[in-house]
Amino acid sequence: MRFEVLTEDRSGGMVLDQILPKMIRKYDMDVDVHIRPHRGLGDWPSNDSEDPQPYASGLLDLLPAKLRAYEHVYAGTETIVIVVMDSDSYSPAQIFNRLRSLCQRNAPNLVYVIGVCVEEMESWLLGDKSAVLAAYPDADVSAINQYEQDSICGTWETLCRVILKDRADRTIRIGYPAVGQLKSEWAENIAVHMNPEVNKSPSFDRFSHAVDYAVKKIKGFHR
């Protein structure tokens, strides 16, 4: 089986590269996971039947064309296309529906999975407290406990305060692009310890169930 995984940045790709094999190991099968990070989210295309603009590099900029290419190459094979993005300040349900429509129009014969992290990917990391503490034993436990799962609260900033504690505010003030490297480092260090079965994030749980259903669909377990 093959997973084609489209993410909006490197840190998201690192998380999925670690957790996807764990999510399907119960099926005892070989899976090739191909992570395709992008340079940010990009913009929703005004006409998704058109080719992307030259030098476009965002996930949404390139998604329709990539879906059409996957449809041409992988339709009818044991391939699952996985699209994961942050909801930021927008409605996760609306983003999910727009992504689903985009997939249906551009890759109608492919099996696909959509994951929408509520606000940011860090919500999935914070959903596994044990993984955070395994990666960062000196983390601020009280800050983790105060976090309301999948809330709109400045999620990456919350994780920053959990890990960096007194040094967090200075890092938050610096912001992007410098913080991008830190986010990738946190994602890589935490994801290796994550257990998908105990994650407390509702949006992660929906994603996990969708992956499970897609694998069963391809393997014919729903026949």
C-alpha positions as CSV (number, residue, x, y, z in Angstrom):
1,M,0.0,0.0,0.0
2,R,1.1,3.5,-0.7
3,F,0.3,6.7,1.2
4,E,0.8,10.1,-0.6
5,V,0.8,12.6,2.2
6,L,0.4,16.3,1.5
7,T,1.1,18.8,4.3
8,E,1.5,22.5,4.4
9,D,4.9,22.5,6.0
10,R,7.8,20.4,7.2
11,S,6.8,20.1,10.8
12,G,3.4,18.6,9.9
13,G,5.2,16.1,7.6
14,M,7.4,15.0,10.4
15,V,4.5,14.2,12.6
16,L,2.7,12.2,10.0
17,D,5.8,10.3,9.0
18,Q,6.0,9.0,12.6
19,I,2.4,8.4,13.4
20,L,0.9,6.9,10.2
21,P,2.9,3.6,10.4
22,K,1.8,3.3,14.1
23,M,-1.8,3.9,13.1
24,I,-1.9,0.9,10.7
25,R,0.5,-1.5,12.2
26,K,-2.4,-3.7,13.4
27,Y,-3.0,-4.7,9.8
28,D,0.5,-6.2,9.5
29,M,1.2,-4.9,6.0
30,D,3.9,-3.1,4.2
31,V,3.2,0.6,3.5
32,D,5.3,3.1,1.6
33,V,4.7,6.5,3.2
34,H,5.6,9.5,0.9
35,I,5.6,12.9,2.7
36,R,5.1,15.9,0.5
37,P,5.5,19.1,2.5
38,H,4.8,22.5,1.0
39,R,5.9,26.0,1.6
40,G,2.9,27.1,3.6
41,L,-0.8,26.8,3.0
42,G,-1.2,29.0,-0.1
43,D,-4.6,30.2,-1.3
44,W,-7.8,28.5,-2.3
45,P,-7.8,28.4,-6.1
46,S,-10.4,30.6,-7.8
47,N,-10.7,28.0,-10.6
48,D,-9.3,24.6,-9.6
49,S,-9.4,23.3,-13.2
50,E,-6.6,25.6,-14.2
51,D,-2.9,24.9,-13.8
52,P,-1.2,26.5,-10.9
53,Q,0.7,29.7,-11.3
54,P,4.5,29.5,-12.1
55,Y,6.5,29.2,-8.9
56,A,3.5,28.4,-6.8
57,S,4.5,26.4,-3.7
58,G,1.6,26.4,-1.2
59,L,-0.5,23.4,-0.5
60,L,-3.7,24.9,-1.7
61,D,-2.1,26.5,-4.8
62,L,-0.9,23.1,-6.0
63,L,-3.5,20.7,-4.6
64,P,-5.9,20.5,-7.6
65,A,-3.1,19.8,-10.1
66,K,-1.5,17.2,-7.8
67,L,-4.9,15.5,-7.3
68,R,-5.4,15.3,-11.0
69,A,-1.9,13.8,-11.4
70,Y,-2.5,11.3,-8.7
71,E,-5.8,10.3,-10.3
72,H,-4.0,9.7,-13.6
73,V,-1.2,7.6,-12.0
74,Y,-2.8,5.9,-9.0
75,A,-6.5,5.4,-9.6
76,G,-7.3,1.7,-9.2
77,T,-4.2,1.0,-7.1
78,E,-3.7,0.5,-3.4
79,T,-2.9,4.2,-2.9
80,I,-4.4,6.6,-0.3
81,V,-4.0,10.3,-0.8
82,I,-3.9,12.1,2.6
83,V,-4.3,15.8,2.9
84,V,-3.6,17.5,6.2
85,M,-3.9,21.2,7.0
86,D,-4.5,23.5,9.9
87,S,-7.8,25.3,10.4
88,D,-6.1,28.4,11.9
89,S,-9.0,30.7,12.8
90,Y,-11.5,29.2,10.3
91,S,-14.2,26.7,10.8
92,P,-12.7,23.2,10.6
93,A,-16.0,21.8,9.2
94,Q,-16.0,24.4,6.4
95,I,-12.4,23.6,5.5
96,F,-13.1,19.9,5.5
97,N,-16.0,20.3,3.2
98,R,-14.1,22.5,0.8
99,L,-11.2,20.0,0.7
100,R,-13.6,17.1,0.2
101,S,-15.2,18.9,-2.8
102,L,-11.8,19.7,-4.2
103,C,-10.9,16.0,-4.0
104,Q,-14.1,14.8,-5.4
105,R,-13.8,17.1,-8.5
106,N,-10.2,16.5,-9.2
107,A,-9.6,12.9,-8.1
108,P,-13.0,11.1,-8.2
109,N,-11.6,7.6,-8.4
110,L,-9.0,7.9,-5.6
111,V,-9.3,6.9,-2.0
112,Y,-8.5,10.0,0.1
113,V,-8.3,11.1,3.7
114,I,-8.6,14.6,5.0
115,G,-7.2,15.7,8.3
116,V,-8.0,19.2,9.7
117,C,-6.0,20.1,12.8
118,V,-8.1,22.5,14.9
119,E,-6.1,25.7,14.8
120,E,-2.7,24.1,14.3
121,M,-0.8,20.8,14.1
122,E,0.4,21.4,17.6
123,S,-3.0,20.5,18.9
124,W,-2.3,16.9,17.9
125,L,1.1,17.0,19.7
126,L,-0.6,18.4,22.8
127,G,-3.1,15.7,22.6
128,D,-0.5,13.2,23.8
129,K,0.8,14.6,27.1
130,S,3.0,11.5,27.7
131,A,4.8,12.0,24.4
132,V,5.4,15.7,25.2
133,L,6.9,14.8,28.5
134,A,8.9,11.9,27.1
135,A,10.5,14.3,24.6
136,Y,10.8,17.2,27.1
137,P,11.0,15.8,30.7
138,D,11.4,19.4,32.1
139,A,8.3,20.7,30.3
140,D,5.8,22.9,32.2
141,V,3.2,20.3,33.3
142,S,0.8,23.0,34.6
143,A,0.8,24.6,31.2
144,I,-0.1,21.3,29.6
145,N,-2.9,20.7,32.1
146,Q,-4.3,24.2,31.5
147,Y,-4.6,23.7,27.7
148,E,-8.1,23.0,26.6
149,Q,-7.9,20.4,23.9
150,D,-8.6,21.6,20.3
151,S,-9.4,25.1,21.5
152,I,-8.6,28.3,19.6
153,C,-6.0,29.7,21.9
154,G,-2.7,30.2,20.0
155,T,-1.7,26.5,19.9
156,W,1.9,26.8,18.8
157,E,2.4,29.5,21.4
158,T,0.9,27.2,24.1
159,L,3.4,24.4,23.1
160,C,6.2,26.9,23.1
161,R,5.3,27.9,26.7
162,V,5.1,24.2,27.7
163,I,8.6,23.5,26.3
164,L,10.5,26.7,26.8
165,K,8.8,28.0,29.9
166,D,10.4,31.4,30.9
167,R,12.1,31.7,27.5
168,A,8.8,31.3,25.6
169,D,7.7,35.0,25.4
170,R,10.9,36.1,23.7
171,T,10.6,33.3,21.1
172,I,7.0,34.2,20.5
173,R,7.9,37.8,19.9
174,I,10.5,36.8,17.4
175,G,7.9,34.8,15.4
176,Y,8.3,33.6,11.9
177,P,10.3,32.5,10.0
178,A,12.8,31.9,12.9
179,V,10.2,29.9,14.9
180,G,9.6,27.5,12.0
181,Q,12.8,25.7,12.7
182,L,11.8,25.3,16.4
183,K,8.4,24.0,15.4
184,S,10.0,21.3,13.2
185,E,12.3,20.4,16.0
186,W,9.4,20.0,18.5
187,A,7.3,18.0,16.1
188,E,10.2,15.6,15.3
189,N,11.1,15.1,19.0
190,I,7.5,14.6,20.2
191,A,6.1,12.6,17.3
192,V,8.5,9.7,17.8
193,H,6.9,9.1,21.2
194,M,3.3,9.5,20.2
195,N,0.7,6.8,20.7
196,P,-2.2,7.3,18.3
197,E,-4.5,5.2,20.5
198,V,-4.4,7.5,23.4
199,N,-4.4,10.9,21.7
200,K,-6.9,13.3,23.3
201,S,-7.5,15.5,20.3
202,P,-10.9,15.1,18.8
203,S,-9.7,16.3,15.4
204,F,-6.9,13.7,15.6
205,D,-9.4,11.0,16.5
206,R,-11.5,11.9,13.4
207,F,-8.4,11.7,11.3
208,S,-7.4,8.4,12.8
209,H,-10.8,6.8,12.1
210,A,-10.7,8.2,8.5
211,V,-7.3,6.5,7.9
212,D,-8.6,3.3,9.3
213,Y,-11.7,3.4,7.1
214,A,-9.7,4.1,4.0
215,V,-7.3,1.2,4.6
216,K,-10.2,-1.1,5.2
217,K,-11.9,0.1,2.0
218,I,-8.9,-0.6,-0.1
219,K,-8.3,-4.0,1.5
220,G,-11.9,-4.9,0.9
221,F,-12.8,-5.3,4.6
222,H,-16.1,-3.5,4.0
223,R,-17.3,-5.8,1.3
